[in-house]
Amino acid sequence: MTATLALRQTTPEAAPAIGPMTPELAWLMAHVQTNRFLPHPPPDSIFVGDGDYRAIGAEFLGHFVRIGRLKPHERVFDIGCGIGRMAVPLTQYLDPERGSYDGVDPVMDGILWCAQTITPAYPRFRFQRLDIAHPLYNPQGSLPGNEVRFGFANQSFDFITMTSVATHLPPDELVVYLNEAARLLAPGGRLFLTAFALDGQSTGQERLKFRRWGEGPGWYAIEEAPLAAAGIDAGFLLEHATQAGLAVERLDPGHWRGQSAAHYQDLLIAVKPGGAR
């Protein structure tokens, strides 16, 4: 599948409509940003991602609900949960008796903060450190990234998010994560993944200018640290999501390309076949 064909198949005509911004959701997003009683890590410990911790969390809560069709009763798996930027807003949305959240990350400091701060108040929010090797986030890790297998049974989740995770993975490891997401999703479950998906038409702006990594499908923006901002051929991403057993719904471009968009990175939504949408 070429990148051009891949992007053509995910035009708005082919993808489900984005849900409305209801008054209830708008209120909840504002509540996440302004409620001083919600957990918030110390400023010097927000080690994953830039930007405003609460504002970004509120933004993605809106994306999860409107684009990913996340429902309060669903089981969420957050791959690369960091220091709870997605978990904190979800504490206000997921049903405390029926919904659940599991987050994994290789950085111990983030997992400890989440487990000590979020879980005591929200016991259905669980956090686990996986010692995955990564040259930037966990250089001494014992588990190679291309051997990752998350310790959950098949079909354990309804919604899996990989927010700014693919942007730090080489292509072979990204394929492993896609296969794991397909294994873990129940029929009808959705993968919500952000990426820099290069389509041959845009390699970014000056702030984030991508160059191809050798002869393969990977790209990099920072030569001295290629996995600090990693891109992937759009066709490769869609091909391997499909090979993993997922049905791609949409691959929407982000505003990193210099165009208007509701999100910075490109956004992939892929569905595990067999369930009602």
Summary of the structure (lengths in Angstrom):
residues: 277
radius of gyration: 17.7
end to end distance: 25.2
largest distance: 50.0
contacts: 912
relative contact order: 0.14
helix: 32%
strand: 22%
